[in-house]
Structure formats: C-alpha cells, structure tokens
Amino acid sequence: MSEKKLKYVGTRPIRHDGVDKVLGKANFGADLNLPGMLHGKILRSPHAHAKIISINTAKAEALDGVLAVITGDDFPPPPSGKGSVEGPQDFGDMARNVMAREKALYTGHAIAAVAATTTRIAEIALKAIEVEYEVLEPVMTLERALAPDAPILHEEMRAKGEEPLPEGPTNVATRTVMGFGDVDEGFSSADVVVEREFTTETVHQGYIEPHAVVARSISDGRAEVYCCTQGQFMVRKYCSKVLDMDPTQIKVTASEIGGGFGGKTVVYAEPVSIVLARKSGRPVKIVMSREEVFIATGPTSGSHIRVKIGVKNDGTITAADATLNYEAGAFKGSPVMAGMMTIFSPYRMDHVRIEGFDVVVNKPKVAAYRAPGAPMAAFATEGVMDELASQLGMDPVDLRLVNAVKEGDTAAYGPKFKVHGFIDTLQAVKNHPHYKAPLGPNQGRGIACGFWFNAGMQSSANVILNEDGNATVVTGNPDIGGSRTSMALMAAEELGIPVDKIRPVVADTESVGYSDLTGGSRVTFATGMAVVEAAKDVVRQLRERAAQTWDVSVDDVEWRDGHAVAMNGHADDHEPLSVAALAGSAAKTGGPISGRASLNARGPGPGFATHICDVEVDKETGRVSVLRYTAVQDVGRAIHPSYVEGQMQGGAVQGIGWALNEAYMYDEKGKLQNPSFLDYRMPVASDMPMIDTVIVEVPNPTHPYGVRGVGETPIVPPLPAVAHAVNQATGVRFRSLPISPPRVLAALDD
Amino acid sequence: MAKTHVITEVNGEEAEFLCEPGQTLLETLRDELNLTGTKEGCGTGDCGACSVMLDGRLVCSCLVLSPEVDGRKLETIEGVADGEKLHPIQQKFLEHAALQCGVCTPGFVVATKALLEKNPDPTEEETRYWLAGNLCRCTGYDKIIRAVLDAAAELRGEA
C-alpha cells in the first residue's frame, strides 16, 4: 500500500470520453456503416417449445435484394466433447442458442437469418421463410419444470449431483449441496427459528442500447467484427467456438457500449452476422429491436428460495439452511451457484447447509446480471433476518452487528474473509441521520445488507510514452461506466503527469494483450493493476534513461512527481529531468519508451453494502413510492469518487425497479406479454428520489491503491431493503417480487 | 415504391432527402443524414434516446414519419453545442458525472434544453417529471437531475 499522499487518485476529473458523449459524437454499436453493407434480420420462433420439422428458405432467397439466407445448417455442428465446455460456458448450448437446431426452446429463439440490401427487404424475406413446427407444451415455471410429468426440454439431460442419478431425463441440470457443521444440532440450540419461502420473477438488465454488430468476411477466411460488447476477446473466443475458427482469424473491435450490466457477456447476433457476411460476400449489420432484446437475450433467473435461520435470544445465529431453485432459461447455467455462495456469507455461522437446483424452462437463456444470483438470495436471507429482528425485539442493524463476518471468519461457502468494511457500513448506517429521521403515516423504513465476491482474472495493459511526454494507456476492457478515466488516474499517479495528459484507449483484439471481459466489478481492480504495473515499467525505463544521461547508477535516480531526481550525493550535479524532457530525448538514449503488463489478478476483495430505504404506500392505488434512499458501501478506495457514487446510485435504482415493478409476464403459451419499455416498467426519473451515498474506504491490501470492486454490490441490498420498508408501512411481509400495485392492493384487502 | 422528396432544416442548415412513406425520422437522421448522435433505444417512443426538437417541440424521432418534417425545422444533439463550445447543459453533465455509458445522454441533453427553454427555473419535481420520458439505466438519475438543476442556475446567471 502506497503511504504517500495521492495527487490524482481520488479526484474527480471530467472523463476522457465525456465530450464526445455529450456531443453525440461517440460511436456506439449501431453507429458504424461500411461500404456495400447489408442489413441482417433474424427469424425468431413464435413458439416457446417446439420441434423444428423443416425450414424452407427458397421463397426468401428468390426475393430481389436478398443476398443470403441461413439456418442452423449453415453453421458447423455444435461443439461437443473435449473443449466444448469452459467454466460456466457450454459452447454446444451456445451454438444452439445462437441458432436453433433441432428444437425451438423459447419464444424468440433464432431459427434463420437473412441479409438484404435494406432492412425492409430483410423483414419481408423473414416472412417468406416457411417453418414447420411440432408445437410442444411449454414449461414456464419452476413448479411445472420440476413436476414428475413435466415436458422435457433436453432429452439427454440428467441431473448432475442428484443422488441417485435419475434414470430418465429431467429439467434439473444440476443439484449442488454445500455447507459445514450440523444444522439439526444448530437449530436445536436456537431460541427462535424462522423459515420462509421467497419468489422473484425473470427480470432483464434493461440496458438502453440494443445489441448491434457489423461483421465482414475478409481474405483467408478471416472475419472482422465491430460490436457493442463487454468483452472483445470474449466475442472473439465465443465466435471461434461457435463457428469452428481459430481465434486469431477473428478481429473484434468493441464500440462504445450503451450499458450491459452482464447482458453483453455472451454472443447472439455476432456469429450470425459473420455467417451472413461470409455467405453474401458483403459486410452485414444486425441491430436488434427492443422487443428482440427482451425476448431473445439473457435476462436473469426467476427464483424460488426457502431460507431457515435459527438464533439465540441475543441474536447469535446458530444455524442456517436454504434451498435455492433458479431458472436457467432454455439451457443450463443459472447463477444458482453464486446465489448459494452469497446467501449466508455476510454472517458468521457454525452450522450451515445450502442446496441449489439449476432448472431449465422455456424462457431465454439467462445471462449475467449485476452480481448474478445474489440479489434474490439476499432478498430471502435478509427477509428472514428482518423478521428475526422483529421477533427478538432487536434493532435490525444490531442483529447484523451481532453476526457480521469479520476478517478471518469463514464464509458460509468456505474461504476465510480478508480485511473488509462490512461492519463499518453497518456503523455508518446507525450513525446516519437518515436512520433516525421521523416517518409519516403509511411510511416505512427498511434496511438490508448485501455481499458480492468481485472478480480478478486476466488483464493486459500497455502504457506508451509519447514524444511530447504525454502517455497513452491501452487496455482491452470496454469502458462501461467511466473506467477509462480510472485507468488514466492510476497511470497519472504513477507517472506523475496530469490526468488530462493521458489518453486512455480501449483497443481491439489485435492491439493489446488478452483481457477477460468487463464484468465481475473487475476492471478498476484487475485492469487497474495491469495499468499500474505497466506504468511502473515506464518509470523504471525513465529512471534508467536519466541515469544514463547523468552517468550515474539507476539506484541514484528516484522518480518524484513526474521528474527523475538525482539522489545520493548527485543531487547538486543534476537538475531534475521532466518526463517531457526524457521523452523528447528518448531517441538518443535508446529509443521509444513503453511499458506493458499482463496478469491474472488475485484477491479482488469482497464488497459489502448496507442500504436504508424509506417508502410511502398509497393504500388506494397500491403504489409504493421510494421517498428517501441511502446506500453505504465499502469500496476499498474510490479512484474516481463520482463514478463510484454513480455505480452505487445506479445499482440501487436497478434493484428498486426489480423490487417494485419489473417482471417478465408470459401468457399460457409462453409468449412474453410485455417486451417493451412501456410494459416492462423500469424506474423513470419521476419515480425516484435522490440516492444518497456514503463511501466507506477500507483499502484492499492486494491492490496498489486499495481498490475493491464496486459495480455489482449495490444491486444486492435493494430488493430486501424495499420489502422491509413496505412491511413497516403496511404490516404485510411481501416475499414475492415485484411488490407491484395490484399485489399490494390484494395484500391490503386480505 | 416511389420515394418522397423532403426539404427540411436541420440544425440551421437545409437538408434534402428522399424517403419511403413509412420511414421514421430517426432512420432518416441516422441512415440518410449520418446524424448518428440521435440514438435508438426502443423504436416505440418509450425511452427518449431519440429525442429531437421539431419546430421547437420535443419529440421522439422514432414516432415521427420522415415526410412529416417537410418544410419544418429540426434540432438534434449535433446542433446543441456552438461549434467547439459546449452548451452549459453539456458542460454540467460532464462536471456532475451525469453519464455512465452515455447512450441516453444525447436524448437527455436535448430534452433538458427543451425543458429549460420553457421553464428556466424548474423545481426538482418538475425536472423529474419532464425527464420521465427519458430512460437511463446506469445512473439512477441522481446526477442527471443535479446536472440539469445546476445548468438551469447557470443559464439564469446564478451559478
């Protein structure tokens, strides 16, 4: 940890990409056009569950202006066997999600695609494609999916981890159990035990920019892709898997990205556009409509969670037990594991058992969504904690303080916690004026806590010193919320040059080393570490050049505030050399100066937050209005405090939307009834108050500036915080989200 | 199908284009006039990312048909700044960190300009209701509202 006073880190400069964005000059996914470009459109299944008997594209192909029509037959066989699964990704499933093969598994599943000279011709061509389906009963709920007579989505699916392994097929992809101690013994020593069930619906990330891609096929079978994504290297890898190409054959350039929240961490139209470009010989652009985004890109899981917690009269937890069922959508891979690993992690316990099921249903395959799996898990645990506090007659913050994990405690999922600021957030809440402010009639206040691991993973950075003494910082992570400026701030601190003399760049896959995608709240942490290392590499070279110029040992040169300074008795002989002077003379001292670093960052440091929410409930309409909201979070160190606050505020409001209004609504045939921003009701400006933030800084010892991930943790507490506030206002405990007006009215009528 | 000939004024300059009857103003701005600062978030008038001014009135350009703008005046995000000099609204959005991904920002800037031309001294509540047609998923609106109120104060000469 650097002890010196920081000059740039912790300041609030205007972001480097800001001017282009307020002028409308920044180029997002849909903003690129290429000469000769065609427009691609995707035919989507009108059925939630159907066998594809035949597809006839002849009439579409015959239309003037149609240059390519493709189906699953134009793709290589879906990967299987060795190399087809990597971590949570099954590339065989991914290939079938990108373009259906044997079955359509959700309304909106891609069946075929066309490329035409105009979007209108492409739309007409889609209507000319004849598809014969054998419609099957859709499986739209966890309950139906788990029923003994449920229709089966994947005939080959057997429940991994189920003992004994079922003989027949099932909709359960995986059963997982974790824990330690003996929960029966733990519960038998409890004074109070509360056991409750909670449900949440499918919700979407709701980024404002729909997915967009332009692909062109070039010589030697190579392809170039320009798209909005959270990871250009991810697109390269996933396209290479789905299309059986070498990654090096594909160049991916990430556009500016108009929001992702985890939703742009997989591929959808990217491989389709490459195949269309190859078949037509022309560049192909695909831009999804909002409806397509809702029906065919990853939302997050609907869930059913049972939580049982036992406590002593003093509040000490004796045991905790949970069963989590998460919908994966059409293919396995819900975030149930992350839900299990976070569900009890804020609290110390000796006896714990957690069981989780990953269940397939006829909905779009879920994708990551900001702290994937954790908000619904927190909704359940925090709901039980709130009820326990009320049964014990304890302040809800005090109940958390009794049980909060500290450094060295074992998390419910296994590892020991390193230093973190969870308790600091609880204390900050207790001391905040908001916590003690009076409430009016029909108003209530709730608090809730949230935990998220944060990620490290692989990142690369180049720091290039230019001849004018300014620097270019090149990384491979799309900037989704101001991270470029955080990179520049850390480089500025190391180099000792002003942050506006640094140009941070997000490079394509051929211009920087491999970097895992922007996600897991990892960029300012992990890519930041790479930037710091690369900048230190530059500083080392600058010291060497100064030593050479002065004919002294490099040990006699120190780097101080953007200057090489002679030390150890040489100070009187040599005036300090500025970075600009050293850069200007680089040709004479050995050539250009640049630094690089590639690393696999460990120790991201856990994120903890505690939120306070005040609501008022209109008992005539059932509407819940959020009156006041305070988010308190341990961020390690805020590199750019404005964007840290922005993450906390944005995450809180996304969580409030999830709590109060957002939900996928399907009809009995499995067709989504609300695939628009009018009917899928995300928070608007008039729904919200200001969101107060309290930044707690308990530095993460593994990062040179103490950074821990910030972006995801803030969506974890709002679901329960809102529910607890509504409980206080109405006397009713809502254990199913969303707490929408009809549900509130129905509950108040009971 | 025969195309319609349209002459309009965009950001103070005459613009001329041919369009199909069903072609939206948003498509024309982006694809014919290469004014890609105006964004498409939904295409159904629900998100405000495509906000432009049509004869001084704030509209969603995805809900306007291109032939409708014949003989009328348009102002888009590209016309808000005075050359290199940012409009105070744009400057305040930067100072307040009122954007994260930035895709909704052009629509918010145009909608804010429309608000402040009509009501130079809006309350927080009036600002929130005026901007309720512009969706932002990143910021939670806090910093946007602060930027707008600060820009209003500056334009009134109070800041």
Interface residues (C-beta under 8 A of the other chain):
Chain A: R12 I14 R15 D17 G18 V19 K21 V22 L23 G24 K25 A26 N27 F28 A30 D31 N33 R120 Q205 G206 Y207 I208 E209 P210 E256 I257 G258 G259 G260 F261 V287 S289 R290 I480 G481 G482 H640 S642 Y643 E645 G646 Q647 Q649 G650 G651 A652 V653 Q654 S676 F677 L678 M682 P683 V684 A685 S686 D687 M688 M690 I691
Chain B: E20 R30 D31 L35 T36 G37 T38 K39 E40 G41 C42 G43 T44 D46 C47 A49 T76 I77 E78 V80 A81 L86 Q90 F93 L94 E95 H96 A97 L99 Q100 C101 G102 V103 C104 T105 P106 V109 E124 E125 T127 R128 Y129 L131 A132 G133 N134 L135 C136 R137 C138 T139 G140 Y141 D142 K143 I144 I145 R146
